[in-house]
């Protein structure tokens, strides 16, 4: 079963299902991926805090995950 990543998905859940996406988060300035605040934030909340368009980042995540599955 494939899990869909949405703007409401928790960062911790994304990193659990797709750990190789960590560099994408680091690239937007989210360097504390292991802290409790980061893992409990939704993708939308994290993007808001870091001034990143959530829809664009979702596209980047989806492309990355798709490429990793090949």
CHARMM-style PDB file with segment names, atoms N, HN, CA, C and O in Angstrom:
ATOM      1  N   UNK     1       0.832  -1.187   0.000  1.00  0.00      PROA
ATOM      2  CA  UNK     1       0.000   0.000   0.000  1.00  0.00      PROA
ATOM      3  C   UNK     1       0.874   1.248   0.000  1.00  0.00      PROA
ATOM      4  O   UNK     1       1.782   1.372   0.823  1.00  0.00      PROA
ATOM      5  N   UNK     2       0.609   2.155  -0.904  1.00  0.00      PROA
ATOM      6  HN  UNK     2      -0.128   2.054  -1.572  1.00  0.00      PROA
ATOM      7  CA  UNK     2       1.377   3.382  -1.021  1.00  0.00      PROA
ATOM      8  C   UNK     2       0.733   4.475  -0.172  1.00  0.00      PROA
ATOM      9  O   UNK     2      -0.489   4.627  -0.167  1.00  0.00      PROA
ATOM     10  N   UNK     3       1.558   5.228   0.540  1.00  0.00      PROA
ATOM     11  HN  UNK     3       2.550   5.104   0.536  1.00  0.00      PROA
ATOM     12  CA  UNK     3       1.066   6.308   1.380  1.00  0.00      PROA
ATOM     13  C   UNK     3       1.210   7.621   0.621  1.00  0.00      PROA
ATOM     14  O   UNK     3       2.269   7.918   0.069  1.00  0.00      PROA
ATOM     15  N   UNK     4       0.136   8.400   0.601  1.00  0.00      PROA
ATOM     16  HN  UNK     4      -0.725   8.159   1.049  1.00  0.00      PROA
ATOM     17  CA  UNK     4       0.187   9.698  -0.068  1.00  0.00      PROA
ATOM     18  C   UNK     4       0.675  10.756   0.908  1.00  0.00      PROA
ATOM     19  O   UNK     4       0.188  10.845   2.035  1.00  0.00      PROA
ATOM     20  N   UNK     5       1.634  11.553   0.473  1.00  0.00      PROA
ATOM     21  HN  UNK     5       2.029  11.481  -0.443  1.00  0.00      PROA
ATOM     22  CA  UNK     5       2.128  12.653   1.276  1.00  0.00      PROA
ATOM     23  C   UNK     5       1.336  13.893   0.885  1.00  0.00      PROA
ATOM     24  O   UNK     5       1.287  14.272  -0.286  1.00  0.00      PROA
ATOM     25  N   UNK     6       0.716  14.521   1.886  1.00  0.00      PROA
ATOM     26  HN  UNK     6       0.757  14.213   2.836  1.00  0.00      PROA
ATOM     27  CA  UNK     6      -0.059  15.737   1.659  1.00  0.00      PROA
ATOM     28  C   UNK     6       0.496  16.849   2.540  1.00  0.00      PROA
ATOM     29  O   UNK     6       1.416  16.629   3.328  1.00  0.00      PROA
ATOM     30  N   UNK     7      -0.065  18.038   2.401  1.00  0.00      PROA
ATOM     31  HN  UNK     7      -0.812  18.217   1.761  1.00  0.00      PROA
ATOM     32  CA  UNK     7       0.390  19.156   3.235  1.00  0.00      PROA
ATOM     33  C   UNK     7       0.058  18.943   4.701  1.00  0.00      PROA
ATOM     34  O   UNK     7       0.607  19.622   5.569  1.00  0.00      PROA
ATOM     35  N   UNK     8      -0.845  17.996   4.988  1.00  0.00      PROA
ATOM     36  HN  UNK     8      -1.291  17.444   4.283  1.00  0.00      PROA
ATOM     37  CA  UNK     8      -1.223  17.695   6.368  1.00  0.00      PROA
ATOM     38  C   UNK     8      -0.436  16.535   6.977  1.00  0.00      PROA
ATOM     39  O   UNK     8      -0.641  16.192   8.141  1.00  0.00      PROA
ATOM     40  N   UNK     9       0.453  15.938   6.207  1.00  0.00      PROA
ATOM     41  HN  UNK     9       0.619  16.217   5.261  1.00  0.00      PROA
ATOM     42  CA  UNK     9       1.262  14.828   6.700  1.00  0.00      PROA
ATOM     43  C   UNK     9       2.327  15.367   7.655  1.00  0.00      PROA
ATOM     44  O   UNK     9       2.965  16.382   7.374  1.00  0.00      PROA
ATOM     45  N   UNK    10       2.511  14.693   8.765  1.00  0.00      PROA
ATOM     46  HN  UNK    10       1.993  13.869   8.993  1.00  0.00      PROA
ATOM     47  CA  UNK    10       3.530  15.104   9.738  1.00  0.00      PROA
ATOM     48  C   UNK    10       4.925  14.850   9.181  1.00  0.00      PROA
ATOM     49  O   UNK    10       5.165  13.857   8.495  1.00  0.00      PROA
ATOM     50  N   UNK    11       5.840  15.768   9.489  1.00  0.00      PROA
ATOM     51  HN  UNK    11       5.645  16.575  10.046  1.00  0.00      PROA
ATOM     52  CA  UNK    11       7.227  15.625   9.037  1.00  0.00      PROA
ATOM     53  C   UNK    11       7.802  14.289   9.509  1.00  0.00      PROA
ATOM     54  O   UNK    11       8.470  13.594   8.743  1.00  0.00      PROA
ATOM     55  N   UNK    12       7.545  13.935  10.751  1.00  0.00      PROA
ATOM     56  HN  UNK    12       7.002  14.499  11.373  1.00  0.00      PROA
ATOM     57  CA  UNK    12       8.041  12.656  11.284  1.00  0.00      PROA
ATOM     58  C   UNK    12       7.540  11.474  10.480  1.00  0.00      PROA
ATOM     59  O   UNK    12       8.282  10.518  10.255  1.00  0.00      PROA
ATOM     60  N   UNK    13       6.286  11.527  10.044  1.00  0.00      PROA
ATOM     61  HN  UNK    13       5.684  12.304  10.227  1.00  0.00      PROA
ATOM     62  CA  UNK    13       5.729  10.438   9.237  1.00  0.00      PROA
ATOM     63  C   UNK    13       6.376  10.389   7.861  1.00  0.00      PROA
ATOM     64  O   UNK    13       6.647   9.307   7.339  1.00  0.00      PROA
ATOM     65  N   UNK    14       6.625  11.553   7.272  1.00  0.00      PROA
ATOM     66  HN  UNK    14       6.405  12.432   7.696  1.00  0.00      PROA
ATOM     67  CA  UNK    14       7.273  11.591   5.955  1.00  0.00      PROA
ATOM     68  C   UNK    14       8.654  10.960   6.056  1.00  0.00      PROA
ATOM     69  O   UNK    14       9.045  10.163   5.203  1.00  0.00      PROA
ATOM     70  N   UNK    15       9.390  11.322   7.102  1.00  0.00      PROA
ATOM     71  HN  UNK    15       9.072  11.970   7.795  1.00  0.00      PROA
ATOM     72  CA  UNK    15      10.738  10.781   7.259  1.00  0.00      PROA
ATOM     73  C   UNK    15      10.731   9.289   7.574  1.00  0.00      PROA
ATOM     74  O   UNK    15      11.699   8.588   7.280  1.00  0.00      PROA
ATOM     75  N   UNK    16       9.657   8.808   8.163  1.00  0.00      PROA
ATOM     76  HN  UNK    16       8.871   9.377   8.402  1.00  0.00      PROA
ATOM     77  CA  UNK    16       9.539   7.369   8.420  1.00  0.00      PROA
ATOM     78  C   UNK    16       9.284   6.607   7.134  1.00  0.00      PROA
ATOM     79  O   UNK    16       9.893   5.563   6.897  1.00  0.00      PROA
ATOM     80  N   UNK    17       8.380   7.126   6.295  1.00  0.00      PROA
ATOM     81  HN  UNK    17       7.886   7.973   6.488  1.00  0.00      PROA
ATOM     82  CA  UNK    17       8.027   6.403   5.060  1.00  0.00      PROA
ATOM     83  C   UNK    17       8.991   6.689   3.915  1.00  0.00      PROA
ATOM     84  O   UNK    17       9.104   5.896   2.981  1.00  0.00      PROA
ATOM     85  N   UNK    18       9.692   7.833   3.989  1.00  0.00      PROA
ATOM     86  HN  UNK    18       9.600   8.477   4.749  1.00  0.00      PROA
ATOM     87  CA  UNK    18      10.630   8.190   2.918  1.00  0.00      PROA
ATOM     88  C   UNK    18      11.849   8.891   3.530  1.00  0.00      PROA
ATOM     89  O   UNK    18      12.034  10.093   3.342  1.00  0.00      PROA
ATOM     90  N   UNK    19      12.678   8.141   4.262  1.00  0.00      PROA
ATOM     91  HN  UNK    19      12.528   7.164   4.415  1.00  0.00      PROA
ATOM     92  CA  UNK    19      13.808   8.753   4.968  1.00  0.00      PROA
ATOM     93  C   UNK    19      14.810   9.457   4.051  1.00  0.00      PROA
ATOM     94  O   UNK    19      15.521  10.360   4.493  1.00  0.00      PROA
ATOM     95  N   UNK    20      14.871   9.057   2.798  1.00  0.00      PROA
ATOM     96  HN  UNK    20      14.294   8.323   2.440  1.00  0.00      PROA
ATOM     97  CA  UNK    20      15.809   9.679   1.866  1.00  0.00      PROA
ATOM     98  C   UNK    20      15.420  11.095   1.476  1.00  0.00      PROA
ATOM     99  O   UNK    20      16.163  11.770   0.763  1.00  0.00      PROA
ATOM    100  N   UNK    21      14.247  11.556   1.942  1.00  0.00      PROA
ATOM    101  HN  UNK    21      13.643  11.008   2.521  1.00  0.00      PROA
ATOM    102  CA  UNK    21      13.818  12.924   1.637  1.00  0.00      PROA
ATOM    103  C   UNK    21      14.451  13.953   2.573  1.00  0.00      PROA
ATOM    104  O   UNK    21      14.280  15.155   2.367  1.00  0.00      PROA
ATOM    105  N   UNK    22      15.169  13.509   3.584  1.00  0.00      PROA
ATOM    106  HN  UNK    22      15.308  12.533   3.752  1.00  0.00      PROA
ATOM    107  CA  UNK    22      15.772  14.429   4.558  1.00  0.00      PROA
ATOM    108  C   UNK    22      16.557  15.572   3.896  1.00  0.00      PROA
ATOM    109  O   UNK    22      16.415  16.716   4.328  1.00  0.00      PROA
ATOM    110  N   UNK    23      17.375  15.314   2.872  1.00  0.00      PROA
ATOM    111  HN  UNK    23      17.490  14.385   2.521  1.00  0.00      PROA
ATOM    112  CA  UNK    23      18.101  16.426   2.244  1.00  0.00      PROA
ATOM    113  C   UNK    23      17.194  17.511   1.661  1.00  0.00      PROA
ATOM    114  O   UNK    23      17.589  18.675   1.596  1.00  0.00      PROA
ATOM    115  N   UNK    24      15.986  17.142   1.238  1.00  0.00      PROA
ATOM    116  HN  UNK    24      15.665  16.196   1.291  1.00  0.00      PROA
ATOM    117  CA  UNK    24      15.060  18.148   0.729  1.00  0.00      PROA
ATOM    118  C   UNK    24      14.635  19.102   1.843  1.00  0.00      PROA
ATOM    119  O   UNK    24      14.525  20.310   1.628  1.00  0.00      PROA
ATOM    120  N   UNK    25      14.403  18.559   3.014  1.00  0.00      PROA
ATOM    121  HN  UNK    25      14.493  17.578   3.188  1.00  0.00      PROA
ATOM    122  CA  UNK    25      14.029  19.391   4.156  1.00  0.00      PROA
ATOM    123  C   UNK    25      15.202  20.277   4.580  1.00  0.00      PROA
ATOM    124  O   UNK    25      15.023  21.451   4.905  1.00  0.00      PROA
ATOM    125  N   UNK    26      16.380  19.707   4.571  1.00  0.00      PROA
ATOM    126  HN  UNK    26      16.526  18.754   4.307  1.00  0.00      PROA
ATOM    127  CA  UNK    26      17.568  20.484   4.929  1.00  0.00      PROA
ATOM    128  C   UNK    26      17.766  21.626   3.935  1.00  0.00      PROA
ATOM    129  O   UNK    26      18.203  22.711   4.318  1.00  0.00      PROA
ATOM    130  N   UNK    27      17.447  21.389   2.666  1.00  0.00      PROA
ATOM    131  HN  UNK    27      17.092  20.508   2.355  1.00  0.00      PROA
ATOM    132  CA  UNK    27      17.625  22.422   1.642  1.00  0.00      PROA
ATOM    133  C   UNK    27      16.710  23.623   1.835  1.00  0.00      PROA
ATOM    134  O   UNK    27      16.989  24.692   1.293  1.00  0.00      PROA
ATOM    135  N   UNK    28      15.619  23.478   2.595  1.00  0.00      PROA
ATOM    136  HN  UNK    28      15.392  22.609   3.035  1.00  0.00      PROA
ATOM    137  CA  UNK    28      14.734  24.614   2.856  1.00  0.00      PROA
ATOM    138  C   UNK    28      15.027  25.233   4.222  1.00  0.00      PROA
ATOM    139  O   UNK    28      14.276  26.082   4.702  1.00  0.00      PROA
ATOM    140  N   UNK    29      16.123  24.799   4.840  1.00  0.00      PROA
ATOM    141  HN  UNK    29      16.732  24.109   4.450  1.00  0.00      PROA
ATOM    142  CA  UNK    29      16.528  25.378   6.112  1.00  0.00      PROA
ATOM    143  C   UNK    29      16.030  24.635   7.328  1.00  0.00      PROA
ATOM    144  O   UNK    29      16.191  25.112   8.452  1.00  0.00      PROA
ATOM    145  N   UNK    30      15.433  23.487   7.131  1.00  0.00      PROA
ATOM    146  HN  UNK    30      15.302  23.099   6.218  1.00  0.00      PROA
ATOM    147  CA  UNK    30      14.920  22.703   8.251  1.00  0.00      PROA
ATOM    148  C   UNK    30      16.014  21.733   8.691  1.00  0.00      PROA
ATOM    149  O   UNK    30      16.050  20.575   8.274  1.00  0.00      PROA
ATOM    150  N   UNK    31      16.902  22.237   9.544  1.00  0.00      PROA
ATOM    151  HN  UNK    31      16.873  23.177   9.883  1.00  0.00      PROA
ATOM    152  CA  UNK    31      18.082  21.471   9.929  1.00  0.00      PROA
ATOM    153  C   UNK    31      17.878  20.624  11.169  1.00  0.00      PROA
ATOM    154  O   UNK    31      18.726  19.792  11.492  1.00  0.00      PROA
ATOM    155  N   UNK    32      16.774  20.817  11.870  1.00  0.00      PROA
ATOM    156  HN  UNK    32      16.085  21.493  11.607  1.00  0.00      PROA
ATOM    157  CA  UNK    32      16.562  20.090  13.127  1.00  0.00      PROA
ATOM    158  C   UNK    32      15.505  18.992  12.950  1.00  0.00      PROA
ATOM    159  O   UNK    32      14.520  18.945  13.686  1.00  0.00      PROA
ATOM    160  N   UNK    33      15.716  18.133  11.991  1.00  0.00      PROA
ATOM    161  HN  UNK    33      16.517  18.170  11.393  1.00  0.00      PROA
ATOM    162  CA  UNK    33      14.727  17.101  11.676  1.00  0.00      PROA
ATOM    163  C   UNK    33      14.465  16.134  12.815  1.00  0.00      PROA
ATOM    164  O   UNK    33      13.395  15.529  12.882  1.00  0.00      PROA
ATOM    165  N   UNK    34      15.413  15.983  13.697  1.00  0.00      PROA
ATOM    166  HN  UNK    34      16.282  16.473  13.643  1.00  0.00      PROA
ATOM    167  CA  UNK    34      15.243  15.043  14.796  1.00  0.00      PROA
ATOM    168  C   UNK    34      14.571  15.631  16.030  1.00  0.00      PROA
ATOM    169  O   UNK    34      14.240  14.899  16.963  1.00  0.00      PROA
ATOM    170  N   UNK    35      14.367  16.939  16.042  1.00  0.00      PROA
ATOM    171  HN  UNK    35      14.636  17.534  15.284  1.00  0.00      PROA
ATOM    172  CA  UNK    35      13.781  17.537  17.246  1.00  0.00      PROA
ATOM    173  C   UNK    35      12.278  17.276  17.302  1.00  0.00      PROA
ATOM    174  O   UNK    35      11.634  17.059  16.276  1.00  0.00      PROA
ATOM    175  N   UNK    36      11.740  17.299  18.498  1.00  0.00      PROA
ATOM    176  HN  UNK    36      12.264  17.475  19.332  1.00  0.00      PROA
ATOM    177  CA  UNK    36      10.320  16.979  18.697  1.00  0.00      PROA
ATOM    178  C   UNK    36       9.404  17.936  17.946  1.00  0.00      PROA
ATOM    179  O   UNK    36       8.376  17.511  17.419  1.00  0.00      PROA
ATOM    180  N   UNK    37       9.749  19.200  17.886  1.00  0.00      PROA
ATOM    181  HN  UNK    37      10.584  19.545  18.314  1.00  0.00      PROA
ATOM    182  CA  UNK    37       8.906  20.183  17.203  1.00  0.00      PROA
ATOM    183  C   UNK    37       8.811  19.855  15.714  1.00  0.00      PROA
ATOM    184  O   UNK    37       7.722  19.885  15.142  1.00  0.00      PROA
ATOM    185  N   UNK    38       9.926  19.546  15.095  1.00  0.00      PROA
ATOM    186  HN  UNK    38      10.811  19.522  15.561  1.00  0.00      PROA
ATOM    187  CA  UNK    38       9.932  19.261  13.661  1.00  0.00      PROA
ATOM    188  C   UNK    38       9.135  18.005  13.333  1.00  0.00      PROA
ATOM    189  O   UNK    38       8.368  17.987  12.370  1.00  0.00      PROA
ATOM    190  N   UNK    39       9.312  16.972  14.117  1.00  0.00      PROA
ATOM    191  HN  UNK    39       9.936  16.986  14.899  1.00  0.00      PROA
ATOM    192  CA  UNK    39       8.636  15.714  13.802  1.00  0.00      PROA
ATOM    193  C   UNK    39       7.130  15.802  14.007  1.00  0.00      PROA
ATOM    194  O   UNK    39       6.380  15.023  13.418  1.00  0.00      PROA
ATOM    195  N   UNK    40       6.675  16.747  14.842  1.00  0.00      PROA
ATOM    196  HN  UNK    40       7.284  17.380  15.321  1.00  0.00      PROA
ATOM    197  CA  UNK    40       5.251  16.887  15.107  1.00  0.00      PROA
ATOM    198  C   UNK    40       4.558  17.924  14.246  1.00  0.00      PROA
ATOM    199  O   UNK    40       3.344  18.104  14.342  1.00  0.00      PROA
ATOM    200  N   UNK    41       5.318  18.608  13.405  1.00  0.00      PROA
ATOM    201  HN  UNK    41       6.304  18.462  13.326  1.00  0.00      PROA
ATOM    202  CA  UNK    41       4.730  19.613  12.519  1.00  0.00      PROA
ATOM    203  C   UNK    41       4.218  18.961  11.247  1.00  0.00      PROA
ATOM    204  O   UNK    41       4.749  17.950  10.788  1.00  0.00      PROA
ATOM    205  N   UNK    42       3.179  19.559  10.691  1.00  0.00      PROA
ATOM    206  HN  UNK    42       2.748  20.381  11.064  1.00  0.00      PROA
ATOM    207  CA  UNK    42       2.739  19.112   9.366  1.00  0.00      PROA
ATOM    208  C   UNK    42       3.669  19.727   8.334  1.00  0.00      PROA
ATOM    209  O   UNK    42       4.412  20.663   8.628  1.00  0.00      PROA
ATOM    210  N   UNK    43       3.617  19.196   7.134  1.00  0.00      PROA
ATOM    211  HN  UNK    43       3.013  18.435   6.895  1.00  0.00      PROA
ATOM    212  CA  UNK    43       4.421  19.744   6.047  1.00  0.00      PROA
ATOM    213  C   UNK    43       4.070  21.210   5.822  1.00  0.00      PROA
ATOM    214  O   UNK    43       4.955  22.038   5.609  1.00  0.00      PROA
ATOM    215  N   UNK    44       2.779  21.530   5.870  1.00  0.00      PROA
ATOM    216  HN  UNK    44       2.060  20.857   6.043  1.00  0.00      PROA
ATOM    217  CA  UNK    44       2.356  22.910   5.658  1.00  0.00      PROA
ATOM    218  C   UNK    44       2.909  23.837   6.741  1.00  0.00      PROA
ATOM    219  O   UNK    44       3.366  24.939   6.439  1.00  0.00      PROA
ATOM    220  N   UNK    45       2.869  23.398   7.994  1.00  0.00      PROA
ATOM    221  HN  UNK    45       2.498  22.503   8.240  1.00  0.00      PROA
ATOM    222  CA  UNK    45       3.397  24.217   9.093  1.00  0.00      PROA
ATOM    223  C   UNK    45       4.891  24.455   8.924  1.00  0.00      PROA
ATOM    224  O   UNK    45       5.366  25.574   9.117  1.00  0.00      PROA
ATOM    225  N   UNK    46       5.628  23.423   8.570  1.00  0.00      PROA
ATOM    226  HN  UNK    46       5.242  22.514   8.413  1.00  0.00      PROA
ATOM    227  CA  UNK    46       7.075  23.547   8.385  1.00  0.00      PROA
ATOM    228  C   UNK    46       7.394  24.498   7.239  1.00  0.00      PROA
ATOM    229  O   UNK    46       8.299  25.325   7.344  1.00  0.00      PROA
ATOM    230  N   UNK    47       6.654  24.379   6.154  1.00  0.00      PROA
ATOM    231  HN  UNK    47       5.919  23.707   6.069  1.00  0.00      PROA
ATOM    232  CA  UNK    47       6.884  25.261   5.013  1.00  0.00      PROA
ATOM    233  C   UNK    47       6.572  26.708   5.379  1.00  0.00      PROA
ATOM    234  O   UNK    47       7.304  27.618   4.990  1.00  0.00      PROA
ATOM    235  N   UNK    48       5.503  26.922   6.116  1.00  0.00      PROA
ATOM    236  HN  UNK    48       4.908  26.183   6.432  1.00  0.00      PROA
ATOM    237  CA  UNK    48       5.149  28.277   6.554  1.00  0.00      PROA
ATOM    238  C   UNK    48       6.274  28.892   7.384  1.00  0.00      PROA
ATOM    239  O   UNK    48       6.660  30.040   7.167  1.00  0.00      PROA
ATOM    240  N   UNK    49       6.790  28.123   8.329  1.00  0.00      PROA
ATOM    241  HN  UNK    49       6.476  27.190   8.505  1.00  0.00      PROA
ATOM    242  CA  UNK    49       7.853  28.610   9.206  1.00  0.00      PROA
ATOM    243  C   UNK    49       9.108  28.966   8.414  1.00  0.00      PROA
ATOM    244  O   UNK    49       9.819  29.911   8.756  1.00  0.00      PROA
ATOM    245  N   UNK    50       9.374  28.205   7.357  1.00  0.00      PROA
ATOM    246  HN  UNK    50       8.797  27.438   7.079  1.00  0.00      PROA
ATOM    247  CA  UNK    50      10.607  28.395   6.591  1.00  0.00      PROA
ATOM    248  C   UNK    50      10.400  29.203   5.315  1.00  0.00      PROA
ATOM    249  O   UNK    50      11.312  29.314   4.495  1.00  0.00      PROA
ATOM    250  N   UNK    51       9.202  29.770   5.141  1.00  0.00      PROA
ATOM    251  HN  UNK    51       8.461  29.681   5.807  1.00  0.00      PROA
ATOM    252  CA  UNK    51       8.947  30.637   3.992  1.00  0.00      PROA
ATOM    253  C   UNK    51       8.973  29.917   2.653  1.00  0.00      PROA
ATOM    254  O   UNK    51       9.411  30.473   1.645  1.00  0.00      PROA
ATOM    255  N   UNK    52       8.502  28.679   2.651  1.00  0.00      PROA
ATOM    256  HN  UNK    52       8.146  28.228   3.469  1.00  0.00      PROA
ATOM    257  CA  UNK    52       8.513  27.860   1.437  1.00  0.00      PROA
ATOM    258  C   UNK    52       7.074  27.603   0.992  1.00  0.00      PROA
ATOM    259  O   UNK    52       6.200  27.335   1.816  1.00  0.00      PROA
ATOM    260  N   UNK    53       6.838  27.685  -0.312  1.00  0.00      PROA
ATOM    261  HN  UNK    53       7.548  27.901  -0.982  1.00  0.00      PROA
ATOM    262  CA  UNK    53       5.510  27.386  -0.853  1.00  0.00      PROA
ATOM    263  C   UNK    53       5.243  25.891  -0.706  1.00  0.00      PROA
ATOM    264  O   UNK    53       5.962  25.067  -1.272  1.00  0.00      PROA
ATOM    265  N   UNK    54       4.212  25.547   0.052  1.00  0.00      PROA
ATOM    266  HN  UNK    54       3.629  26.217   0.512  1.00  0.00      PROA
ATOM    267  CA  UNK    54       3.931  24.141   0.363  1.00  0.00      PROA
ATOM    268  C   UNK    54       3.594  23.344  -0.888  1.00  0.00      PROA
ATOM    269  O   UNK    54       3.993  22.185  -0.999  1.00  0.00      PROA
ATOM    270  N   UNK    55       2.877  23.933  -1.824  1.00  0.00      PROA
ATOM    271  HN  UNK    55       2.553  24.875  -1.733  1.00  0.00      PROA
ATOM    272  CA  UNK    55       2.502  23.197  -3.040  1.00  0.00      PROA
ATOM    273  C   UNK    55       3.729  22.869  -3.886  1.00  0.00      PROA
ATOM    274  O   UNK    55       3.839  21.767  -4.423  1.00  0.00      PROA
ATOM    275  N   UNK    56       4.647  23.820  -4.003  1.00  0.00      PROA
ATOM    276  HN  UNK    56       4.558  24.715  -3.567  1.00  0.00      PROA
ATOM    277  CA  UNK    56       5.882  23.573  -4.760  1.00  0.00      PROA
ATOM    278  C   UNK    56       6.729  22.497  -4.076  1.00  0.00      PROA
ATOM    279  O   UNK    56       7.292  21.621  -4.732  1.00  0.00      PROA
ATOM    280  N   UNK    57       6.807  22.582  -2.751  1.00  0.00      PROA
ATOM    281  HN  UNK    57       6.349  23.294  -2.219  1.00  0.00      PROA
ATOM    282  CA  UNK    57       7.610  21.600  -2.024  1.00  0.00      PROA
ATOM    283  C   UNK    57       6.977  20.213  -2.116  1.00  0.00      PROA
ATOM    284  O   UNK    57       7.686  19.212  -2.212  1.00  0.00      PROA
ATOM    285  N   UNK    58       5.646  20.153  -2.086  1.00  0.00      PROA
ATOM    286  HN  UNK    58       5.070  20.967  -2.008  1.00  0.00      PROA
ATOM    287  CA  UNK    58       4.951  18.871  -2.255  1.00  0.00      PROA
ATOM    288  C   UNK    58       5.296  18.246  -3.606  1.00  0.00      PROA
ATOM    289  O   UNK    58       5.521  17.040  -3.700  1.00  0.00      PROA
ATOM    290  N   UNK    59       5.335  19.075  -4.648  1.00  0.00      PROA
ATOM    291  HN  UNK    59       5.152  20.055  -4.572  1.00  0.00      PROA
ATOM    292  CA  UNK    59       5.709  18.578  -5.974  1.00  0.00      PROA
ATOM    293  C   UNK    59       7.131  18.035  -5.962  1.00  0.00      PROA
ATOM    294  O   UNK    59       7.400  16.967  -6.512  1.00  0.00      PROA
ATOM    295  N   UNK    60       8.044  18.777  -5.329  1.00  0.00      PROA
ATOM    296  HN  UNK    60       7.826  19.645  -4.881  1.00  0.00      PROA
ATOM    297  CA  UNK    60       9.436  18.326  -5.233  1.00  0.00      PROA
ATOM    298  C   UNK    60       9.531  16.992  -4.487  1.00  0.00      PROA
ATOM    299  O   UNK    60      10.254  16.088  -4.905  1.00  0.00      PROA
ATOM    300  N   UNK    61       8.796  16.881  -3.383  1.00  0.00      PROA
ATOM    301  HN  UNK    61       8.208  17.616  -3.044  1.00  0.00      PROA
ATOM    302  CA  UNK    61       8.785  15.633  -2.619  1.00  0.00      PROA
ATOM    303  C   UNK    61       8.253  14.474  -3.453  1.00  0.00      PROA
ATOM    304  O   UNK    61       8.836  13.390  -3.471  1.00  0.00      PROA
ATOM    305  N   UNK    62       7.146  14.713  -4.138  1.00  0.00      PROA
ATOM    306  HN  UNK    62       6.673  15.594  -4.122  1.00  0.00      PROA
ATOM    307  CA  UNK    62       6.524  13.655  -4.951  1.00  0.00      PROA
ATOM    308  C   UNK    62       7.478  13.192  -6.051  1.00  0.00      PROA
ATOM    309  O   UNK    62       7.613  11.993  -6.297  1.00  0.00      PROA
ATOM    310  N   UNK    63       8.136  14.138  -6.709  1.00  0.00      PROA
ATOM    311  HN  UNK    63       8.027  15.112  -6.510  1.00  0.00      PROA
ATOM    312  CA  UNK    63       9.090  13.779  -7.772  1.00  0.00      PROA
ATOM    313  C   UNK    63      10.259  12.986  -7.198  1.00  0.00      PROA
ATOM    314  O   UNK    63      10.702  12.007  -7.799  1.00  0.00      PROA
ATOM    315  N   UNK    64      10.752  13.402  -6.052  1.00  0.00      PROA
ATOM    316  HN  UNK    64      10.392  14.197  -5.564  1.00  0.00      PROA
ATOM    317  CA  UNK    64      11.875  12.722  -5.416  1.00  0.00      PROA
ATOM    318  C   UNK    64      11.506  11.298  -5.033  1.00  0.00      PROA
ATOM    319  O   UNK    64      12.249  10.361  -5.323  1.00  0.00      PROA
ATOM    320  N   UNK    65      10.370  11.136  -4.388  1.00  0.00      PROA
ATOM    321  HN  UNK    65       9.767  11.898  -4.153  1.00  0.00      PROA
ATOM    322  CA  UNK    65       9.924   9.810  -3.954  1.00  0.00      PROA
ATOM    323  C   UNK    65       9.705   8.909  -5.166  1.00  0.00      PROA
ATOM    324  O   UNK    65      10.086   7.739  -5.145  1.00  0.00      PROA
ATOM    325  N   UNK    66       9.103   9.437  -6.205  1.00  0.00      PROA
ATOM    326  HN  UNK    66       8.793  10.387  -6.222  1.00  0.00      PROA
ATOM    327  CA  UNK    66       8.850   8.661  -7.437  1.00  0.00      PROA
ATOM    328  C   UNK    66      10.172   8.209  -8.055  1.00  0.00      PROA
ATOM    329  O   UNK    66      10.298   7.061  -8.479  1.00  0.00      PROA
ATOM    330  N   UNK    67      11.151   9.102  -8.107  1.00  0.00      PROA
ATOM    331  HN  UNK    67      11.049  10.035  -7.762  1.00  0.00      PROA
ATOM    332  CA  UNK    67      12.461   8.768  -8.681  1.00  0.00      PROA
ATOM    333  C   UNK    67      13.185   7.713  -7.844  1.00  0.00      PROA
ATOM    334  O   UNK    67      13.886   6.860  -8.388  1.00  0.00      PROA
ATOM    335  N   UNK    68      13.017   7.770  -6.537  1.00  0.00      PROA
ATOM    336  HN  UNK    68      12.448   8.462  -6.094  1.00  0.00      PROA
ATOM    337  CA  UNK    68      13.666   6.806  -5.644  1.00  0.00      PROA
ATOM    338  C   UNK    68      13.110   5.399  -5.817  1.00  0.00      PROA
ATOM    339  O   UNK    68      13.810   4.419  -5.562  1.00  0.00      PROA
ATOM    340  N   UNK    69      11.861   5.292  -6.246  1.00  0.00      PROA
ATOM    341  HN  UNK    69      11.292   6.088  -6.453  1.00  0.00      PROA
ATOM    342  CA  UNK    69      11.208   3.987  -6.400  1.00  0.00      PROA
ATOM    343  C   UNK    69      11.650   3.277  -7.679  1.00  0.00      PROA
ATOM    344  O   UNK    69      11.418   2.078  -7.833  1.00  0.00      PROA
ATOM    345  N   UNK    70      12.277   3.999  -8.582  1.00  0.00      PROA
ATOM    346  HN  UNK    70      12.466   4.973  -8.457  1.00  0.00      PROA
ATOM    347  CA  UNK    70      12.693   3.385  -9.862  1.00  0.00      PROA
ATOM    348  C   UNK    70      13.898   2.524  -9.686  1.00  0.00      PROA
ATOM    349  OT1 UNK    70      14.381   1.934 -10.652  1.00  0.00      PROA
TER     350      UNK     70
END
